[in-house]
Amino acid sequence: MNKSPITTHILDTSTGKPAANVGVELFQLLNNEWVLLTQGQTDTDGRITDWLKQEVEFGTYQLVFDLDSYYKNHSALAFYPQVQISFRLQDSKHHHIPLLLSPFGYSTYRGS
């Protein structure tokens, strides 16, 4: 299986476990508008690694994570209904965008 040039992983730090079945959308900024490229759900390990088969252009992208559905499925309330992470592709390396998640906060970084 070829790995997508953009991947993501979610760890729910409140449980210490991967966040499975989280809906995620990937957008690209084109002509000042966000264009949906693909969407998917995290697997049982909290990852999406196979949603893009083609190369991607340099530019600005955004991941949108649906946290409302995730927390409702876990009978919990969250302060943030979704997380939007915008980032720039400025080189042709693999881009991994992890999300560390809890009901009242989140953080991200450029992974490898």
N, C-alpha and C positions, 0 to 999 in steps of 0.2 A: 504494500500500500504506500503510495506517495504521500508525503506529508505536505499539507497546505503551506503556502508561504506565510500565512498569518494563522496562528493558533492561539488558543486561550485555555485557561485552567482556573477553576474556582475552588478555593478551600474555605469552608465555613469554619472560622476560627472559634466560634462559640461551641462547636461540637468536636473540633479537631479532625473533621472528616471532609472528604470531597463533597461538593454540592452537585448532586446528580439531577438530571432532568430540568435544568434551568434553560429557558428559552433565551437565545442570543441572536441578535441581528448584526450584520456587518454592512456598513455604509461607506461610500466614497464621496468626497466633496468634489463635485463637478459643476463648473459654472455657477458657483455660490449656492448650490442645492445639494442636499444629501440624497444620494441615489443608493437604493438597496441593492447590494451585490448578492447576498445570500443570507440564509438564516438556518439555525439548527438548534439542537438541544445538547447539553453536556451529557456525556456518557456516565457510567457508574463510577468512574474515577474522576468525574468533574471536568472532563476535557472535551474539547472539539479540535480535532487534528486533521480532518479530511474534507472540509467543506469547500475548499477552492482547489481545483486541479491546475488552473492556469497561472502563469506569472502575473504579477500585479505591477502597476505603474508606480513611479514615485509620486507622492502626493499626500493628502490628508485623508485619514480614515477615522471611523468611529465604530466602536462596539457598544451595543445597547443590551443590557442584561435585565431580564424581567424578574425582579425580585419579589414582587407581589405574589405571583403564582407560586414561586418556590416556598415562601413562608406560609402561604395559605395551605399548601400541601403538607406542611409540618405543624399545622395548627398553632401558628405563631404570628404575631404582628411585627412589622418592621417599620422603622422610621423612614427608610428610603424605598419607595416603590420600584425604582429602577436606578441603574447606574449607567451613565454614559461616559465612555473613555475615548477621547479624541487623541490621535497620535499621527506623527508624520513618518512616512517611509522615505528615507533619504539615501538608502543604499540597497543593494540586492541581497542582503543577508536574510535569513529566516527571522521573522518577528513573532515572538511569543509574548502575549499580554496576559499575565496572571491577575486574578482578582482575589484579594484576601477580604473575607466578608464576615460581618457580624450584624445582628439586628439594628445596631445603632451606629455603625461606622463601617468604613471600607478603606482599603488602600490598594495601590497597584504599582507596578514597576516594569521595566523592560526586562523580560526574562531571556533565557537562551534555549 
